[in-house]
Amino acid sequence: METNYARIWSKARAYLAEKLPKDIFDRWIAVIDAHALEGDTLILTVANDFYQSWLEENYLPLIRQAMASVCSREFNIVFRVDAGRTVPVAAARMEAAEERPALKAKTDSVLNPKYTFEHFVVGPSNSFAHAAALAVAQSPAIAYNPLFLYGGSGLGKTHLMQAIGQYVSHQHARSRIFYTSCEAFFNDYVESLQRKTTIQFRRKYRTIDVLLIDDVHFLAGKESMQEEFFHTFNALYENRKQIVLTCDRPVNEIRGLEQRLMTRFQWGQMTQLEQPDMETRMAILCKKQEEMKLKLPNELLLFIAEHIRSNIRSLEGALIRVTSYASLLGRTPSMDIVENQLRDILDQEKQRDITMESIQRIVAEQYDIRLGDMTSKQRPQAIAFPRQVAMYLCRDLTNHSLPAIGEAFGRNHATVMHACALINNRMKTDAELRQTLAVLRQRLSR
């Protein structure tokens, strides 16, 4: 015999069936069963926590309204997960047709299985980024949306991004997750224009639950693509879908990015991954050799960790190169093998030690101006001259091209050439400038 709470819920379902489109009703309301009525609290059950969280976030007010309409009084609604339940046939068919193929095609075949939170080594340089990524994975579209991860190459941005995808795919098996690079997004968009399939393109990117876009700085200067990405971002955000972006620089340093996109990227959480410190580098090497089932002498690991500081990718690559070479020769890795095999990497590390960012910072400190003045549009002599000194040192102490240096300062290559020529000429007669440059070089070398 039908119980009181079951009758109440049956009336509410009938009310919702009239108010909602059939596909929406079948997907989100048909999956709900009434479990108990405790006072003024109606307890409803669903098959998994994905349905629970989605219904609580999106349909709870509507369900309360339905209950009040059919019963002439208000109820508290509580959702609980009944793991023993199966999804109703209508919803199951819809998900089987739409969501599960997407999960297999768009998640399992793309995400690197090694890029999980368990494989990520946390240290001072990345602890906040790791915490933010984990919060997003545990509560998609609730914790931080969008999540914007930025930092240099090889510091773990893609690892954290894909770890989010891995976590969500395991916790919410029916969620649709899509990982791609910004360049692939661009190519997909161009192809849709050529084939006149923009409707399918938009459906592909705007009907997913978690969008993971790598290297979003690729958007810079591409106006048509930015327009399309703007509307894709809005569609996902307004429907409470999670967006995760990575970039090699802070959003306000992406030249040629529309202000409206820049603003939206800053809506959620922006977090930086920095170069790992010595302890973190050592921990990464220890974890890597454990995964590879190796056991290297501690002094060799210390040598690699001490001398390769730029990024995690170079660190892991160095370990693989040393162990592979030693294995090929049938010898135990030694310091001679390490130094011989890593000679080119060690030379690159020495060149990387001095970056344009470090030059800008040191010069700004020397002349007592703000770091932001290095890229500002201000032109008073007290700011313009230190900026020219920094450009000169970037040209002298790094391998960057004139356009790259110009971009770092928000200028063009002609401005950099002018600055270098000016400093060169002034050095011939200005002993104080020669002394200042010597001090700056000494500080940078340290």
Residue pairs with C-beta under 8 A, 6 or more apart in sequence:
2 10
4 37
5 34
5 35
5 36
5 37
5 42
6 34
8 34
8 37
8 42
8 67
8 70
8 71
9 32
9 33
9 34
9 42
9 44
10 34
11 70
11 71
12 63
12 66
12 67
12 70
13 29
13 32
14 70
15 66
15 69
15 70
16 25
16 29
16 62
16 63
16 66
17 25
17 29
19 62
19 66
20 29
23 94
26 88
26 90
26 91
26 94
27 90
27 91
27 94
27 95
28 51
28 54
28 55
28 58
28 59
28 91
29 59
30 88
30 90
30 91
31 46
31 47
31 51
31 87
31 88
31 91
32 44
32 45
32 46
32 51
32 55
32 79
33 44
33 45
33 46
33 82
33 85
34 42
34 43
34 44
34 45
35 43
35 44
35 45
35 80
35 82
36 42
36 43
37 43
40 73
40 74
40 75
40 76
41 75
41 76
41 77
41 78
42 67
42 75
42 76
42 77
42 78
43 78
43 80
44 63
44 77
44 78
44 79
44 80
45 79
45 80
45 81
45 82
45 85
46 52
46 55
46 79
46 80
46 81
46 82
46 85
47 81
47 82
47 83
47 85
47 86
47 87
48 81
48 83
48 172
48 173
48 174
49 81
49 171
49 172
50 171
50 172
50 173
50 174
50 175
51 79
51 81
52 79
52 80
52 81
53 139
55 63
55 79
56 79
57 141
57 142
57 240
58 240
60 77
63 77
64 74
64 75
64 77
67 74
67 75
67 77
68 74
68 75
86 92
87 95
95 174
99 174
99 175
99 176
100 174
102 176
102 178
102 208
103 169
103 173
103 174
103 175
103 176
103 177
106 176
106 177
106 178
106 179
106 208
107 165
107 169
107 177
107 178
107 179
108 169
110 179
110 180
111 162
111 165
111 166
111 169
111 177
111 179
112 162
113 166
115 158
115 159
115 162
115 163
115 166
116 163
116 166
116 167
117 130
117 133
117 134
117 137
117 163
117 166
117 167
119 159
119 163
119 287
119 291
120 126
120 130
120 156
120 159
120 160
120 163
121 280
121 283
121 284
121 287
122 130
122 280
123 276
123 277
123 279
123 280
123 283
124 277
124 280
125 155
125 273
125 274
125 275
125 276
125 277
125 280
126 155
126 156
126 160
126 273
126 274
126 276
126 280
128 271
129 149
129 151
129 156
129 160
129 271
129 272
129 273
130 160
132 143
132 144
132 147
132 149
132 269
132 271
133 147
133 149
133 160
133 161
133 163
133 164
133 244
134 167
135 143
135 144
136 143
136 144
136 145
136 147
136 164
136 242
136 244
137 163
137 164
137 167
137 168
137 171
138 167
138 171
140 168
140 172
140 175
140 209
140 210
140 241
140 242
141 240
141 241
141 242
143 269
144 268
144 269
145 237
145 240
145 242
145 243
145 267
145 268
146 233
146 237
146 242
146 243
146 244
146 245
146 264
146 265
146 267
146 268
146 269
147 164
147 242
147 243
147 244
147 245
147 268
147 269
147 271
148 245
148 246
148 247
148 251
148 265
148 266
148 268
148 269
148 270
148 271
149 157
149 160
149 161
149 244
149 245
149 246
149 247
149 271
149 272
149 273
150 157
150 246
150 247
150 248
150 249
150 250
150 251
150 270
150 271
150 272
150 273
151 157
151 248
151 272
151 273
151 274
152 248
152 273
152 275
152 310
152 311
153 248
153 311
153 313
154 310
154 311
154 312
154 313
154 314
155 273
155 274
155 275
155 276
155 311
155 312
156 273
156 312
157 214
157 246
157 273
158 214
158 246
160 273
161 179
161 212
161 214
161 244
161 246
162 179
162 212
164 210
164 212
164 242
164 244
165 177
165 179
165 210
165 212
168 175
168 177
168 209
168 210
168 242
169 175
169 177
172 209
175 209
175 210
176 207
176 208
176 209
176 210
177 208
177 209
177 210
177 212
178 204
178 205
178 208
178 210
178 211
178 212
179 212
179 214
180 188
180 212
180 213
180 214
181 213
181 214
181 215
181 218
182 213
182 214
182 215
182 216
182 217
182 218
182 219
183 215
183 218
185 205
185 213
185 225
185 229
186 218
186 222
186 225
188 201
188 204
189 201
189 225
189 228
191 197
192 198
192 200
192 201
202 231
202 232
202 235
205 211
205 232
206 232
206 235
206 236
208 236
208 241
209 241
209 242
210 241
210 242
210 244
211 232
211 236
211 241
211 242
211 243
211 244
212 244
213 243
213 244
213 245
213 246
214 246
215 246
215 247
215 248
216 245
216 246
216 247
216 254
216 265
217 247
217 248
217 249
217 254
219 225
219 226
219 229
219 254
219 257
219 261
220 254
220 255
220 256
220 257
221 255
221 256
223 258
226 257
226 258
226 261
229 261
230 258
230 260
230 261
230 264
233 243
233 261
233 264
234 264
236 242
236 243
237 243
237 264
237 267
243 268
245 265
247 254
250 270
250 272
251 257
251 262
251 265
251 266
251 270
252 262
253 375
254 262
255 407
255 410
275 309
275 310
275 311
276 284
276 309
276 312
276 315
278 305
278 306
281 305
281 308
281 309
281 312
281 315
282 301
282 302
282 305
284 312
284 315
284 316
285 301
285 304
285 305
285 315
285 319
286 301
288 316
288 319
289 295
289 296
289 301
289 319
289 323
292 319
292 320
292 323
294 323
296 319
296 322
296 323
296 333
297 333
299 335
300 322
300 333
300 334
300 335
300 338
303 335
303 338
304 315
304 318
304 319
304 322
304 338
304 342
305 315
307 342
307 346
307 349
308 314
308 315
308 318
308 342
308 345
308 346
308 349
309 349
309 353
310 348
310 349
310 352
314 345
314 348
314 349
317 345
318 342
318 345
321 341
321 342
321 345
322 333
322 337
322 338
322 341
322 342
323 333
325 337
325 341
326 332
326 333
326 334
326 337
331 337
339 346
351 398
351 399
354 397
354 398
354 444
354 445
355 398
356 394
356 398
356 400
356 405
356 408
357 408
358 444
359 390
359 393
359 394
359 397
359 398
359 444
360 371
360 374
360 390
360 408
360 409
361 371
362 440
362 443
362 444
363 374
363 386
363 389
363 390
363 393
363 440
364 370
364 371
364 373
364 374
364 386
364 390
366 386
366 436
366 439
366 440
366 443
367 382
367 385
367 386
367 389
369 382
369 383
369 386
373 383
373 386
373 387
374 386
374 387
374 390
374 409
375 408
375 409
375 410
376 383
376 410
377 410
378 384
387 409
387 419
388 419
388 422
388 423
389 423
389 436
389 437
389 440
390 409
391 405
391 409
391 411
391 415
391 416
391 419
391 420
391 423
392 419
392 420
392 423
392 424
392 437
393 437
393 440
393 441
393 444
394 400
394 405
394 408
394 416
395 402
395 405
395 416
395 420
397 441
397 444
398 405
400 408
401 413
402 413
402 416
402 417
403 412
403 413
405 413
405 416
406 412
406 413
406 414
406 415
406 416
409 415
409 416
423 433
426 433
427 433
427 434
427 437
